[in-house]
Amino acid sequence: MPEDTVKPDEAHARPLHGDPDITELRRAALVFARKLGGYGLARAETIGEELEAGSETLVREGRRLAHDLRERVAKLETRAEHSVRDHPLQAVAALMGVVGFGLILGLILRRR
């Protein structure tokens, strides 16, 4: 990681017109900037760790939900299959109704 760009050294803290107050103020500003940068880096690391932990939790929860969804779909598929086997004429009638509705809707939309 690159070093801090703000470094309080003697080359940067040359007195302006020999005023010691300005020199002290400049040094204090440089020290403050360095501490602020250090705080920012520490805070960024903390936030990164929190995000990593949160993302792992989200991935785990997503996988659990996907597993639950697969199980529900499998149960619905099984129930639909049993329903069609138990009542084949009703299933064919329902399928014909859906196809017929789609054809009528297609014709209506085609005329517009």
C-alpha positions in Angstrom: 0.0 0.0 0.0 1.5 3.4 -0.9 2.8 5.6 1.9 0.8 8.6 3.2 1.2 11.5 0.8 1.2 13.9 3.8 4.5 13.6 5.7 5.5 16.2 8.3 9.2 16.6 7.7 11.5 19.5 7.9 11.4 20.1 4.1 7.7 20.7 4.1 7.6 22.6 7.3 9.8 25.5 6.3 8.9 28.7 8.1 7.1 31.3 6.1 8.7 34.6 6.7 10.2 33.2 9.9 6.8 33.1 11.7 6.9 30.2 14.3 3.1 30.2 14.7 2.6 29.4 11.1 5.2 26.7 11.2 3.5 25.1 14.3 0.1 25.4 12.6 1.4 23.7 9.5 2.9 20.9 11.5 -0.3 20.4 13.5 -2.3 20.3 10.2 0.1 17.7 8.8 -0.2 15.6 11.9 -4.0 15.9 11.9 -4.1 14.8 8.2 -1.9 11.8 9.0 -4.1 10.7 11.9 -7.2 11.3 9.9 -5.8 9.1 7.1 -4.9 6.4 9.6 -8.4 6.5 11.0 -9.9 6.3 7.5 -7.8 3.2 6.7 -8.8 1.5 10.0 -12.4 2.3 9.5 -12.3 1.1 5.9 -10.8 -2.2 7.1 -13.5 -2.6 9.7 -16.3 -1.8 7.2 -14.7 -4.4 4.8 -14.7 -7.1 7.5 -18.4 -6.3 8.3 -19.3 -6.4 4.6 -17.6 -9.7 4.2 -19.3 -11.2 7.2 -22.7 -9.8 6.0 -22.2 -11.2 2.5 -21.4 -14.6 3.8 -24.6 -14.5 5.8 -26.5 -13.4 2.7 -25.1 -16.2 0.6 -25.9 -18.8 3.3 -29.5 -17.5 3.6 -29.8 -17.4 -0.2 -28.7 -21.0 -0.5 -31.2 -22.0 2.2 -34.0 -20.2 0.4 -33.1 -21.7 -2.9 -33.1 -25.2 -1.3 -36.5 -24.5 0.2 -37.8 -23.3 -3.1 -36.6 -26.4 -4.9 -38.4 -28.6 -2.3 -41.6 -26.6 -2.7 -41.5 -26.8 -6.5 -40.8 -30.6 -6.3 -43.9 -31.0 -4.0 -46.0 -28.9 -6.3 -44.8 -30.9 -9.3 -45.6 -34.2 -7.6 -49.1 -32.9 -6.6 -49.8 -31.7 -10.2 -48.6 -35.0 -11.6 -50.9 -37.0 -9.2 -53.8 -34.7 -10.0 -53.4 -35.2 -13.7 -53.1 -39.0 -13.2 -56.2 -39.0 -11.0 -58.3 -36.7 -13.3 -57.0 -36.9 -16.8 -60.1 -35.5 -18.5 -60.2 -32.4 -16.3 -56.5 -31.9 -17.0 -57.0 -32.1 -20.8 -60.0 -29.7 -20.5 -58.0 -27.2 -18.5 -55.1 -27.4 -21.0 -57.5 -26.8 -23.9 -59.1 -23.9 -22.1 -55.7 -22.3 -21.6 -54.7 -22.8 -25.2 -58.1 -21.5 -26.4 -57.8 -18.4 -24.2 -54.3 -17.8 -25.6 -55.5 -18.1 -29.2 -58.4 -15.7 -28.6 -56.2 -13.2 -26.8 -53.7 -13.4 -29.7 -56.4 -12.7 -32.2 -57.6 -9.8 -30.3 -54.2 -8.3 -29.9 -53.4 -9.0 -33.6 -56.3 -6.8 -34.8 -55.1 -3.8 -32.9 
